[in-house]
């Protein structure tokens, strides 16, 4: 009979990731998708890990990502950089039985990351109207004898964004095994694209007459 491995430590968790972490600036997204840092974000999908565990896993899979093995000091520096951008956070401590020393555990700040280009309040600013003017100019030739009103288009785009984001949050909150399986293996860019389509399809289902609404913006 094989002996079970004796448990030598206990993980004391004080922070758990949010189901969905919304990112609002491009610098953070670039950090998330940077080949140097992304492997760390990927392996932390499994849950909290120590610097030593991350260093071991990083070195093990370095060649697969076209990278070189890194020391634990370098990994720690990477972790602090990711923490600075709000992508990971200390999750707690690993306490070893019979020892005073502990190790910090790190975890993602979100089970899933989602990039939102514009904050909700942005849609009430002057630049948002300029944005709508661009959409109107690029869209009006799809309709016959139509000059789209930017103000009207802005209302539709704002509604579209609000409904899309609401559906994304609702989707992520579902306790669906298929969703968890997909997000546990897919890259951020694929997950983000999938979330966008989830939101778009939801809007089209909820507002099947949205084309008519756009046509009503013709002057």
N, C-alpha and C positions, 0 to 999 in steps of 0.2 A: 504494500500500500504506500503510495507516494505521500510525502509530507507536504502539507499546505505551507506556502511561504508566509512567514510571520510578518504581520503588519508592524512596521517600525515607526510609523508617523500618523499624524492626523491633520487633514486640511481644514483649517478654520476659515470659512468663507464669509466675507463681509460685504461683497459687492457682486451683483448679478447683472448680466447684460440685458438691455432692453430688447424686446422682440424686433423693433425696427429703429435704427439710428439714422436720422435724416442728416445728410451732409449738405451744407449750403455754400461752400466756397471751393473754387477749383484747385487751390493749393492742396487742400486736404484730400481731394479726389486723386490728384496726381501722386500724392504720397501713398495712398491706398493701392494704386495700380503700379507703383514703382517696382520693377523686378527684384530690387534689393530687399524691399520690405514685405512684398505680397506673400512670400512663403510663410512668414511669421503669422500674418493675418489668417492665412489658410489653415495652418496647423492648430491655431487657437479655436477653431470651430469645435474641436473635441471637448473644450473646457479649459479650466485654469491649468497653467503649467509654470514650472520654475524656470529660471534662467538656464540652469544646467540641462533641463529636459529640452528646452527650445534649442540650445546650442547643439545638443546631440542630434536632434531631429533635423535641424538646418544643415549640419554637415553631412548627414546621411543622404539627404536629397539634393544637395548643392548642384551636382552635375546635371541632374534632371532639369534644373532651371538655368543651366549655363552659368552657375556661380561657383565661387570657391568657398571652402570651409572657413568658418570664422571662430575666433576665440570667444569665450564667455564674456570678456570685457567688451568686445565689439558688439556682441548680441545685446548686452545690457544698454549700450549706447543707442542701438537701433530701437530698443524698447522705449527708452526715454523720449526718442524722437517721435515715435508713434503715439506715446502718451501725450506729448505736447500738442499734437494735432487732434486729440480726442478720439483716437481710434482704438486704443487699448487703455486699461486702467488696472491698478493693483486690485486683485480680487480677494486678498487675504494673506494668511501665513500658513506655511507647512511647519507643523510643530513635531519635532522628533522626540520620541519617548526617552526619558533619561538624559536629555541634553538641554542645554539652555539656548543653543543656537537655533535659529529659525530661518526659513527661506521665503522670500516674497513670491506669491503666485500672481501671474498676470492673465488677463482675460480680455476678450473683445468687449467694446462698449455696446455692441449691438449684435444680436444673432444674425441680423441681416442689415446691410447698408443700402441706403437709397439717396441718390443725389437729386435735390430739388433746386432747380436753376434760380428760381426767384422766390423770395419770402412773400407770404400772403399780403403784407402791407405794401409791397412794391407795386402792386397792381393799382394802387390809388395815387401813384406819382406821375409826373409829367413824362419821364422816360417810357412808362408803360404805354402811353398814348402814341408816342413815336414808334414804339414796337408794333402797335396795332396798325399804324399807318403803313408800315412795311408789309405786314400780312395782307392788308387790304389791297395794296398795289400789286402784290404777287398772286392774288387769288381772284380778283374781279374778272379776269379774262376767261375764267371757267364758266361764267354766267353771261347770258346774252344781254347786250345793251345795259351793262351794269357799272355803276360807279359806287363802290362800297364806302359806307360811312365808317371812318375809323372809330368813332365813339361807339357805334353800334357793334362793330367787330370786337372792340375791347370788352364789352359786356359779355359777349359769347365766349371769348377766350378765357376770361376770368372765371365764368361759370364752368367751363370745360376743365380748367385746372383744379378748381375746388372739388368738383365731382370726381375727377381722376385721382387726386390725392386721397380723398375720402375712401375710395374703393381700394386703393393700395393698402391703406392702414387696416381696413376691414379684412382684406385678404391675408395679410401677414398675421393678424390676430387669430386666424382659424387654426385649430389644432388638427391639421391635416397631415398625415404621414407622407403623402406624395409631395406636398410643399416642402416639408423638412428634408426629404430625400434629395430633392432638386437643389435646394439651397446649400446642402452640405457638401456638394461636389462641384457645382458650377462656379465659374469665375465671376468676379464682381460685374464685369461688363455684360455678361450674359444674363445675370440675375437682374441687373438694372434694365436691360432691354425687355426682359420678360415682364417686369413690374410695369413698365410703360404701356405695354400692350394690354395687360390686365386692366389698367385704368382706362385706356382708350376704348376697349371693347365694352366696358361697363357703361361708359357715357353713351355710346351708340345704342346700346340696348335700352337704356333709361330714356334717351331722347331720340327716338327714331325719326323725328321730324326736324332734326338739327339742320339739314340742308335747307329746308324751308325757312328756318330761322335766319340763316345766313342770307338767303335771297331777300328777306325782308329788310336787310341792311342796304339794299340797292337804292340809290337816290335817283 
